[in-house]
Amino acid sequence: MTHSPTTTFGPTVAGRFYPQNPRELRSSVESFLAEGKSSPALGPARRIVALVAPHAGYVYSGSIAGMAYAAAQPQSVRTVVVLSPSHHGRRPFVCTLSADAYDTPLGTVPIAKSIVDALVAKGDLVQYDDALFRPEHALDVHVPFVKVAFPGAQLVPLIVPMMPRDRLEGLGKLLFQVIGHDPHALLIASSDLSHFYSYDEARTIDEAIVSELERNDIETVFLKHDERRGPCGIAPIMTAWAYARNFGSTGLVHRLSVKNSGDVYREGRDRVVGYAALALSVADP
């Protein structure tokens, strides 16, 4: 009996957005996760079902991403769905990979083929399209965090281009149908906040965005997306909120950290990018 060889994809931005050297990369991610363990507790009987985490170079936003991932580390996470925006092309559908595993400098992360196949099988909303992944950084930067934070977890890689709101709502419902009853599943919405304002302007705008997300006011975040130049991951965020709504009325949004690139690179405070680590939790029966 013969077995087909395992196919892999990635990495796409190793050596640019994060270290190529495995030892340096692991040390970097572990330090961000250790720093993130200072995140505020979510309270008893809460389970995180989704996170928002940034996708800039690690020197700028790695510590914020670490806050998000560390918050979910106490849970038993076996499947991680990463929802990435597209910076390099448009599609009328959500893209996923045909590969069996996603490669990183730290080794491969298996792709949850049964889940990917189930998503693709349900209509035309999710389709195989490797091409959109090849230039994309917004998914790739998360895979080393998945590898280190949740050893043994499988990955569901999805690029969610901007599309009509009913399609994004439909993706949230579809994801809930496929993985929503799995207590070991976790969604990651890959997104930065405002783009290229001065430091103080960005802080004001990002505070407004995060406050709206805390109130579940997705409508305002969506309508003001263009004028605020962010969040760039509005499509993944809208999908994550649609997914979380399917758990019922017990959902809460937790602010873990909100900063911008000017907090790291003080000389660049005239033109910054905002970042947030947020967690969406539900009552854990």
Summary of the structure (lengths in Angstrom):
residues: 285
radius of gyration: 17.5
end to end distance: 44.7
largest distance: 63.8
contacts: 1011
relative contact order: 0.20
helix: 39%
strand: 24%
